[in-house]
Amino acid sequence: MKQKNPQKKPLNKALQLSGAGLQMGLTIYLGFLLGAWLDKKFELTFLTETITLLAIFLAMYSLIKQANKINE
């Protein structure tokens, strides 16, 4: 009979949180790229900062939701 590894669950949580961190970084980076592209397209100067800030808030919201789901 196989015994379950007691460290499997904490390791699984760590992997999920590291994935959430990568997702957070990617969301912010893509927000920055979108803002820079829109600034060039419409010849504006404030969209990069605005969309990047919105991406940061979105990424933080998503990270908090994922962390709460993992800790259930």
MOPAC internal coordinates of N, CA, C and O (Angstrom, degrees):
PM7 1SCF
backbone

  N    0.0000 0     0.00 0     0.00 0    0    0    0
  C    1.4387 1     0.00 0     0.00 0    1    0    0
  C    1.5289 1   109.93 1     0.00 0    2    1    0
  O    1.2310 1   120.42 1   -48.68 1    3    2    1
  N    1.3073 1   116.81 1   131.32 1    3    2    1
  C    1.4625 1   120.50 1   179.99 1    5    3    2
  C    1.5185 1   110.53 1   -84.96 1    6    5    3
  O    1.2310 1   121.14 1   -40.90 1    7    6    5
  N    1.3198 1   115.43 1   139.10 1    7    6    5
  C    1.4636 1   119.73 1   175.22 1    9    7    6
  C    1.5193 1   108.56 1   -96.55 1   10    9    7
  O    1.2310 1   121.28 1   -34.87 1   11   10    9
  N    1.3103 1   115.16 1   145.13 1   11   10    9
  C    1.4614 1   119.68 1   177.90 1   13   11   10
  C    1.5141 1   109.19 1   -73.81 1   14   13   11
  O    1.2310 1   121.26 1   -37.33 1   15   14   13
  N    1.3031 1   115.19 1   142.67 1   15   14   13
  C    1.4635 1   120.62 1   178.66 1   17   15   14
  C    1.5311 1   109.00 1   -75.38 1   18   17   15
  O    1.2310 1   119.11 1   -60.67 1   19   18   17
  N    1.3405 1   119.31 1   119.33 1   19   18   17
  C    1.4628 1   120.15 1  -177.84 1   21   19   18
  C    1.5300 1   113.06 1   -67.61 1   22   21   19
  O    1.2310 1   120.02 1   161.84 1   23   22   21
  N    1.3271 1   117.56 1   -18.16 1   23   22   21
  C    1.4642 1   119.59 1  -179.72 1   25   23   22
  C    1.5217 1   112.27 1   -90.73 1   26   25   23
  O    1.2310 1   120.13 1   179.26 1   27   26   25
  N    1.3027 1   117.36 1    -0.74 1   27   26   25
  C    1.4585 1   119.94 1  -177.52 1   29   27   26
  C    1.5212 1   111.87 1   -64.45 1   30   29   27
  O    1.2310 1   120.01 1   136.56 1   31   30   29
  N    1.3102 1   117.59 1   -43.44 1   31   30   29
  C    1.4565 1   120.52 1  -176.75 1   33   31   30
  C    1.5354 1   112.20 1   -65.78 1   34   33   31
  O    1.2310 1   118.62 1   132.37 1   35   34   33
  N    1.3435 1   120.24 1   -47.63 1   35   34   33
  C    1.4716 1   119.05 1   176.74 1   37   35   34
  C    1.5320 1   112.59 1   -62.14 1   38   37   35
  O    1.2310 1   120.71 1   142.92 1   39   38   37
  N    1.3302 1   116.26 1   -37.08 1   39   38   37
  C    1.4596 1   119.04 1   178.36 1   41   39   38
  C    1.5240 1   109.89 1   -65.87 1   42   41   39
  O    1.2310 1   120.29 1   139.35 1   43   42   41
  N    1.3189 1   117.04 1   -40.65 1   43   42   41
  C    1.4638 1   121.55 1   178.23 1   45   43   42
  C    1.5314 1   110.03 1   -61.44 1   46   45   43
  O    1.2310 1   120.21 1   137.44 1   47   46   45
  N    1.3347 1   117.21 1   -42.56 1   47   46   45
  C    1.4617 1   120.66 1   178.21 1   49   47   46
  C    1.5226 1   110.94 1   -63.20 1   50   49   47
  O    1.2310 1   120.45 1   139.22 1   51   50   49
  N    1.3186 1   116.74 1   -40.78 1   51   50   49
  C    1.4639 1   120.46 1   179.52 1   53   51   50
  C    1.5314 1   110.81 1   -63.61 1   54   53   51
  O    1.2310 1   120.62 1   138.52 1   55   54   53
  N    1.3113 1   116.41 1   -41.48 1   55   54   53
  C    1.4708 1   120.03 1   178.75 1   57   55   54
  C    1.5209 1   111.10 1   -65.33 1   58   57   55
  O    1.2310 1   120.44 1   139.67 1   59   58   57
  N    1.3311 1   116.77 1   -40.33 1   59   58   57
  C    1.4566 1   119.50 1   178.88 1   61   59   58
  C    1.5254 1   111.13 1   -65.36 1   62   61   59
  O    1.2310 1   120.21 1   139.54 1   63   62   61
  N    1.3322 1   117.20 1   -40.46 1   63   62   61
  C    1.4674 1   119.65 1   179.98 1   65   63   62
  C    1.5280 1   111.41 1   -69.66 1   66   65   63
  O    1.2310 1   120.25 1   143.92 1   67   66   65
  N    1.3341 1   117.13 1   -36.08 1   67   66   65
  C    1.4650 1   118.12 1   177.54 1   69   67   66
  C    1.5257 1   110.27 1   -67.14 1   70   69   67
  O    1.2310 1   120.37 1   143.45 1   71   70   69
  N    1.3096 1   116.89 1   -36.55 1   71   70   69
  C    1.4664 1   120.36 1   175.51 1   73   71   70
  C    1.5198 1   111.27 1   -64.38 1   74   73   71
  O    1.2310 1   120.89 1   142.87 1   75   74   73
  N    1.3277 1   115.91 1   -37.13 1   75   74   73
  C    1.4625 1   120.06 1   177.96 1   77   75   74
  C    1.5278 1   110.20 1   -66.03 1   78   77   75
  O    1.2310 1   120.35 1   143.43 1   79   78   77
  N    1.3254 1   116.94 1   -36.57 1   79   78   77
  C    1.4652 1   120.38 1   177.17 1   81   79   78
  C    1.5198 1   112.09 1   -64.91 1   82   81   79
  O    1.2310 1   120.83 1   138.62 1   83   82   81
  N    1.3187 1   116.01 1   -41.38 1   83   82   81
  C    1.4693 1   119.68 1   176.60 1   85   83   82
  C    1.5244 1   110.84 1   -64.19 1   86   85   83
  O    1.2310 1   120.82 1   139.42 1   87   86   85
  N    1.3111 1   116.04 1   -40.58 1   87   86   85
  C    1.4726 1   120.34 1   177.63 1   89   87   86
  C    1.5182 1   110.65 1   -62.26 1   90   89   87
  O    1.2310 1   120.66 1   140.19 1   91   90   89
  N    1.3172 1   116.34 1   -39.81 1   91   90   89
  C    1.4657 1   121.28 1   179.32 1   93   91   90
  C    1.5375 1   110.54 1   -62.26 1   94   93   91
  O    1.2310 1   120.91 1   133.01 1   95   94   93
  N    1.3218 1   115.87 1   -46.99 1   95   94   93
  C    1.4575 1   119.76 1   178.90 1   97   95   94
  C    1.5147 1   112.66 1   -62.41 1   98   97   95
  O    1.2310 1   120.80 1   138.94 1   99   98   97
  N    1.3170 1   116.08 1   -41.06 1   99   98   97
  C    1.4632 1   120.48 1   179.70 1  101   99   98
  C    1.5254 1   111.36 1   -66.34 1  102  101   99
  O    1.2310 1   120.28 1   140.49 1  103  102  101
  N    1.3237 1   117.07 1   -39.51 1  103  102  101
  C    1.4697 1   120.93 1   178.95 1  105  103  102
  C    1.5299 1   110.53 1   -62.09 1  106  105  103
  O    1.2310 1   120.72 1   135.31 1  107  106  105
  N    1.3227 1   116.23 1   -44.69 1  107  106  105
  C    1.4645 1   120.17 1  -179.40 1  109  107  106
  C    1.5267 1   110.56 1   -66.05 1  110  109  107
  O    1.2310 1   120.46 1   137.31 1  111  110  109
  N    1.3260 1   116.73 1   -42.69 1  111  110  109
  C    1.4652 1   120.59 1  -179.53 1  113  111  110
  C    1.5273 1   111.09 1   -64.01 1  114  113  111
  O    1.2310 1   120.49 1   136.33 1  115  114  113
  N    1.3232 1   116.67 1   -43.67 1  115  114  113
  C    1.4639 1   119.38 1   179.09 1  117  115  114
  C    1.5285 1   111.55 1   -66.38 1  118  117  115
  O    1.2310 1   120.20 1   145.29 1  119  118  117
  N    1.3380 1   117.23 1   -34.71 1  119  118  117
  C    1.4622 1   120.37 1   174.71 1  121  119  118
  C    1.5178 1   111.49 1   -62.96 1  122  121  119
  O    1.2310 1   121.00 1   138.92 1  123  122  121
  N    1.3323 1   115.69 1   -41.08 1  123  122  121
  C    1.4653 1   120.07 1   177.02 1  125  123  122
  C    1.5281 1   111.24 1   -62.57 1  126  125  123
  O    1.2310 1   120.74 1   133.92 1  127  126  125
  N    1.3407 1   116.20 1   -46.08 1  127  126  125
  C    1.4702 1   119.44 1   179.79 1  129  127  126
  C    1.5273 1   111.68 1   -62.52 1  130  129  127
  O    1.2310 1   120.24 1   138.83 1  131  130  129
  N    1.3313 1   117.14 1   -41.17 1  131  130  129
  C    1.4576 1   120.74 1   178.31 1  133  131  130
  C    1.5311 1   110.78 1   -62.59 1  134  133  131
  O    1.2310 1   120.62 1   135.16 1  135  134  133
  N    1.3212 1   116.41 1   -44.84 1  135  134  133
  C    1.4621 1   120.04 1   179.40 1  137  135  134
  C    1.5217 1   112.26 1   -62.95 1  138  137  135
  O    1.2310 1   120.38 1   137.49 1  139  138  137
  N    1.3232 1   116.88 1   -42.51 1  139  138  137
  C    1.4694 1   120.33 1   179.09 1  141  139  138
  C    1.5268 1   110.50 1   -64.14 1  142  141  139
  O    1.2310 1   120.45 1   139.01 1  143  142  141
  N    1.3319 1   116.74 1   -40.99 1  143  142  141
  C    1.4615 1   120.23 1   179.36 1  145  143  142
  C    1.5275 1   110.65 1   -64.25 1  146  145  143
  O    1.2310 1   120.68 1   136.02 1  147  146  145
  N    1.3321 1   116.31 1   -43.98 1  147  146  145
  C    1.4658 1   119.60 1   179.65 1  149  147  146
  C    1.5321 1   111.52 1   -66.08 1  150  149  147
  O    1.2310 1   120.33 1   143.01 1  151  150  149
  N    1.3374 1   116.97 1   -36.99 1  151  150  149
  C    1.4718 1   119.75 1   176.36 1  153  151  150
  C    1.5230 1   110.87 1   -59.60 1  154  153  151
  O    1.2310 1   120.55 1   135.97 1  155  154  153
  N    1.3368 1   116.55 1   -44.03 1  155  154  153
  C    1.4669 1   119.73 1   179.57 1  157  155  154
  C    1.5241 1   111.02 1   -67.41 1  158  157  155
  O    1.2310 1   120.92 1   136.73 1  159  158  157
  N    1.3367 1   115.84 1   -43.27 1  159  158  157
  C    1.4652 1   120.26 1  -175.90 1  161  159  158
  C    1.5245 1   111.91 1   -63.89 1  162  161  159
  O    1.2310 1   120.28 1   136.47 1  163  162  161
  N    1.3337 1   117.06 1   -43.53 1  163  162  161
  C    1.4558 1   120.70 1  -176.13 1  165  163  162
  C    1.5264 1   113.56 1  -102.52 1  166  165  163
  O    1.2310 1   120.49 1  -173.16 1  167  166  165
  N    1.3340 1   116.66 1     6.84 1  167  166  165
  C    1.4705 1   123.31 1   178.62 1  169  167  166
  C    1.5285 1   111.41 1    53.37 1  170  169  167
  O    1.2310 1   121.35 1  -129.16 1  171  170  169
  N    1.3247 1   115.02 1    50.84 1  171  170  169
  C    1.4581 1   122.00 1   177.18 1  173  171  170
  C    1.5263 1   109.04 1  -115.05 1  174  173  171
  O    1.2310 1   120.76 1    -5.03 1  175  174  173
  N    1.3215 1   116.15 1   174.97 1  175  174  173
  C    1.4738 1   118.64 1  -177.53 1  177  175  174
  C    1.5224 1   113.58 1  -127.62 1  178  177  175
  O    1.2310 1   119.30 1   176.08 1  179  178  177
  N    1.3197 1   118.94 1    -3.92 1  179  178  177
  C    1.4587 1   119.59 1  -173.01 1  181  179  178
  C    1.5333 1   114.11 1  -110.73 1  182  181  179
  O    1.2310 1   119.66 1   170.94 1  183  182  181
  N    1.3132 1   118.25 1    -9.06 1  183  182  181
  C    1.4581 1   119.85 1  -174.06 1  185  183  182
  C    1.5233 1   113.07 1   -71.19 1  186  185  183
  O    1.2310 1   119.65 1   146.46 1  187  186  185
  N    1.3267 1   118.27 1   -33.54 1  187  186  185
  C    1.4652 1   119.81 1   179.23 1  189  187  186
  C    1.5216 1   110.44 1   -59.01 1  190  189  187
  O    1.2310 1   120.55 1   129.77 1  191  190  189
  N    1.3334 1   116.56 1   -50.23 1  191  190  189
  C    1.4626 1   120.10 1  -178.69 1  193  191  190
  C    1.5172 1   111.58 1   -66.72 1  194  193  191
  O    1.2310 1   120.25 1   139.20 1  195  194  193
  N    1.3278 1   117.13 1   -40.80 1  195  194  193
  C    1.4549 1   121.21 1  -177.28 1  197  195  194
  C    1.5246 1   111.71 1   -65.67 1  198  197  195
  O    1.2310 1   120.34 1   130.93 1  199  198  197
  N    1.3129 1   116.95 1   -49.07 1  199  198  197
  C    1.4634 1   120.32 1  -177.74 1  201  199  198
  C    1.5225 1   110.76 1   -70.21 1  202  201  199
  O    1.2310 1   119.73 1   144.87 1  203  202  201
  N    1.3294 1   118.12 1   -35.13 1  203  202  201
  C    1.4591 1   120.54 1   175.94 1  205  203  202
  C    1.5196 1   110.47 1   -63.16 1  206  205  203
  O    1.2310 1   120.26 1   137.63 1  207  206  205
  N    1.3207 1   117.10 1   -42.37 1  207  206  205
  C    1.4680 1   120.86 1   178.02 1  209  207  206
  C    1.5299 1   110.77 1   -63.73 1  210  209  207
  O    1.2310 1   120.08 1   137.76 1  211  210  209
  N    1.3117 1   117.46 1   -42.24 1  211  210  209
  C    1.4674 1   120.46 1   176.27 1  213  211  210
  C    1.5268 1   111.10 1   -63.05 1  214  213  211
  O    1.2310 1   120.30 1   142.17 1  215  214  213
  N    1.3229 1   117.04 1   -37.83 1  215  214  213
  C    1.4640 1   120.97 1   178.11 1  217  215  214
  C    1.5321 1   110.54 1   -65.79 1  218  217  215
  O    1.2310 1   120.21 1   143.55 1  219  218  217
  N    1.3209 1   117.20 1   -36.45 1  219  218  217
  C    1.4695 1   120.69 1   177.59 1  221  219  218
  C    1.5267 1   109.74 1   -63.74 1  222  221  219
  O    1.2310 1   120.38 1   133.71 1  223  222  221
  N    1.3333 1   116.88 1   -46.29 1  223  222  221
  C    1.4640 1   120.02 1   179.07 1  225  223  222
  C    1.5300 1   111.15 1   -62.95 1  226  225  223
  O    1.2310 1   120.60 1   137.92 1  227  226  225
  N    1.3266 1   116.45 1   -42.08 1  227  226  225
  C    1.4560 1   120.64 1   178.65 1  229  227  226
  C    1.5309 1   110.77 1   -63.03 1  230  229  227
  O    1.2310 1   120.55 1   137.28 1  231  230  229
  N    1.3221 1   116.55 1   -42.72 1  231  230  229
  C    1.4605 1   120.75 1   179.91 1  233  231  230
  C    1.5311 1   111.31 1   -65.59 1  234  233  231
  O    1.2310 1   120.14 1   139.73 1  235  234  233
  N    1.3282 1   117.34 1   -40.27 1  235  234  233
  C    1.4654 1   120.50 1   178.24 1  237  235  234
  C    1.5257 1   110.44 1   -65.29 1  238  237  235
  O    1.2310 1   119.90 1   137.21 1  239  238  237
  N    1.3141 1   117.79 1   -42.79 1  239  238  237
  C    1.4567 1   121.90 1   178.10 1  241  239  238
  C    1.5281 1   110.30 1   -59.95 1  242  241  239
  O    1.2310 1   121.05 1   133.91 1  243  242  241
  N    1.3190 1   115.60 1   -46.09 1  243  242  241
  C    1.4577 1   120.62 1  -179.93 1  245  243  242
  C    1.5302 1   110.80 1   -64.05 1  246  245  243
  O    1.2310 1   119.86 1   138.39 1  247  246  245
  N    1.3207 1   117.87 1   -41.61 1  247  246  245
  C    1.4598 1   122.05 1   179.72 1  249  247  246
  C    1.5248 1   111.00 1   -63.43 1  250  249  247
  O    1.2310 1   120.03 1   137.38 1  251  250  249
  N    1.3196 1   117.55 1   -42.62 1  251  250  249
  C    1.4641 1   121.18 1   179.44 1  253  251  250
  C    1.5239 1   110.45 1   -65.02 1  254  253  251
  O    1.2310 1   120.04 1   137.70 1  255  254  253
  N    1.3403 1   117.54 1   -42.30 1  255  254  253
  C    1.4607 1   120.51 1   178.16 1  257  255  254
  C    1.5237 1   110.93 1   -62.71 1  258  257  255
  O    1.2310 1   120.21 1   137.54 1  259  258  257
  N    1.3274 1   117.20 1   -42.46 1  259  258  257
  C    1.4645 1   120.55 1  -179.72 1  261  259  258
  C    1.5228 1   110.87 1   -67.24 1  262  261  259
  O    1.2310 1   119.86 1   139.76 1  263  262  261
  N    1.3256 1   117.87 1   -40.24 1  263  262  261
  C    1.4598 1   120.90 1   179.48 1  265  263  262
  C    1.5298 1   110.73 1   -65.52 1  266  265  263
  O    1.2310 1   120.03 1   140.55 1  267  266  265
  N    1.3104 1   117.54 1   -39.45 1  267  266  265
  C    1.4610 1   120.30 1   176.50 1  269  267  266
  C    1.5233 1   111.43 1   -65.03 1  270  269  267
  O    1.2310 1   120.67 1   140.90 1  271  270  269
  N    1.3148 1   116.32 1   -39.10 1  271  270  269
  C    1.4694 1   120.37 1   179.34 1  273  271  270
  C    1.5289 1   110.69 1   -67.19 1  274  273  271
  O    1.2310 1   120.23 1   140.84 1  275  274  273
  N    1.3200 1   117.17 1   -39.16 1  275  274  273
  C    1.4624 1   121.31 1   179.83 1  277  275  274
  C    1.5332 1   110.69 1   -66.35 1  278  277  275
  O    1.2310 1   120.43 1   142.46 1  279  278  277
  N    1.3153 1   116.79 1   -37.54 1  279  278  277
  C    1.4759 1   120.83 1  -176.11 1  281  279  278
  C    1.5149 1   113.79 1   -81.47 1  282  281  279
  O    1.2310 1   119.35 1   178.84 1  283  282  281
  N    1.3017 1   118.84 1    -1.16 1  283  282  281
  C    1.4749 1   120.45 1   179.91 1  285  283  282
  C    1.5001 1   111.57 1   -68.89 1  286  285  283
  O    1.2310 1   120.10 1   180.00 1  287  286  285

